[in-house]
Amino acid sequence: MQRLGSRDMGAEIERALSNPNLQRALDNAMATLYGRRGAVLGSIDFEALRRRARELKERALARNDELLAQVVERVTELGGTVAVTANAAEARDYIAALARDRGVRRVVKAKSMVSEEIHLNSALEERGIEVVETDLGERIIQLAGERPSHLIVPAVHKTKDDIIDLLARTMGLADPPTQAEDLTRLIRVDLRERFLTADMGITGANFVVAETGTLVLVENEGNIRLSSQLPPVHVALTGREKIVETLADIATFLELLPRSGTGQLLTSYVSLITGVPSTEVTDFGRATGETVHEREFHLVIVDNGRSTAAADPQLREALYCIRCGACLNACAPYTRVGGHVYGSDPYPGASGAPGPTSPRVTPKPARSTVCVPPAPGAPRSAPS
Amino acid sequence: MLTDLFIQSLRACGGEASSVGAAELPRALAALVGAGGLVVVTPELESLALELAERGVECRVASRLGAGDAGLEADLRAAEVALTRGLVGIARSGTVAVGPGGGNGGLLAALAPRHVVLLGEEDIVDSLAHAMQVISERFHGLGGEAVFITGPSRTADIEMLSVVGVHGPLGLHVVVVRREAG
């Protein structure tokens, strides 16, 4: 709270409004995302799907304790390890200790908002571990020393020219490419070798299925597939509200999330990871009956205020969110100032309302987004 | 026709698709991947790999072992084309699912610049819900990974400009295999 109180929100809004690059980036991106979503919603009964998804999330959240126990049981049976952590420090410490025990020097990391929430990167870096963000947008903001400003487009606040300058400076390029294709290829080549030599991969999870112990990960770039499958240790980090009942439920969420988030019928990749794949050991071609796990898998589930939020009828709403980011693209304040002004660390908009300590309610997202009434306990006047 | 819709949907999202009779498959595949550098094939397609090799295609069967295996790492670095089998296709979105079932098909297919998937015509279904049911039955009690793949790797992280080929394959080609009598 001191952190929020020490910032002058009015001045930040002014700065955002008078930053022509930011305004140009937001104008372009918000209109594009909003338009693409609109173009694909017509082909389905969106409202019916949305009601169905909400019912599924409500049912799952009401049984969260039971489903969590089921996830622990299933993943453990399938050769994985589950750590259920109460707060950010516990989750950070678990992953840092695992990295230390396995002698990890380099981590490749896919986009994970929970990792931003618990400040994982700095915790690993303080211990001398190199953390490489591999989602293109996340890599851009990592090189810039910034934080994500949108749920699904983390570098949405930057123009192409900003990115060209950034890559020239941080990668030491005298003559940087100017086309988006070439900039992307540059990152592909730079990160490929890091993928191949990483000791640990860290991902988030969009959904966790209690029935099967399956993680569902939604992406377009392919960095989640590489981060989860390539290194010898995979750590998936997620919030306990991501648990749903069955694999069949996932079909409903997948009809909604890509359409609403990016205007795609499906993203390029949806990974369903169930425990650890194992391979039968053969001895000169003969099966031995033994199996070995192809890699090590740890699922770290964080509470960090979610149980408290679940008990509050207003805050609970945020736990039903599937994080498509579409509300931001339609939000009058967000589309003018971008995500950094919210300081909601890291979720801009209404889904950032519940905080990690009970009943911490971050005042900015709760008040500065017109669609959300102030939560009980939230300050009624602006911190200045 | 689900096959026609599948091919049309896949092309709409930047993938390539073709349809070929089972008897014609080795010849058609050799033409498709022949001059494109090392083709790495998942163990379940071993006999097809032999046929491709007979036709002069530089071809290798992927190691069955997991992370840390030197043979696997060499394959991963050298593969220009990953050839794997698809489990189920979704006509409406042009999606193909690969895995689970051990081996490193998923990993190979994520790393190689081109991914070619063989999909039985009879394995194309109409909806995501139906495909999820197929996967669910496969998963029953098993560990492993399945990936729904819809077109090539892509991003719009720079000014919303659509760019194909970020970390995953730059090209995706699904070969729908028609089962023919005789």
Interface residues (C-beta under 8 A of the other chain):
Chain A: A25 N28 A29 T32 L33 L78 G79 T134 D135 L136 G137 I140 V153 P154 A155 T159 K160 I163 A180 E181 L183 T184 R185 I187 R188 L191 R192 F195 L196 T212 T214 N220 E221 G222 N223 R225 L226 S228 Q229 L230 P231 P232 L247 A248 I250 A251 T252 L254 E255 T262 Q264 L265 L266 T267 S268 Y269 V270 S271 L272 I273 T274 G275 V276 P277 S278 T279 E280 T282 V292 H293 E294 R295
Chain B: S9 C13 R64 L65 G66 A67 G68 E73 L76 R77 I90 R92 S93 T95 P100 G102 G103 N104 G106 L107 A110 L111 S127 L128 A129 M132 Q133 I135 S136 F139 L142 G143 G144 E145 A146 V147 F148 I149 T150 G151 P152 S153 R154 T155 A156 D157 I158 E159 M160 L161 V163 G165 V166 H167 G168 P169
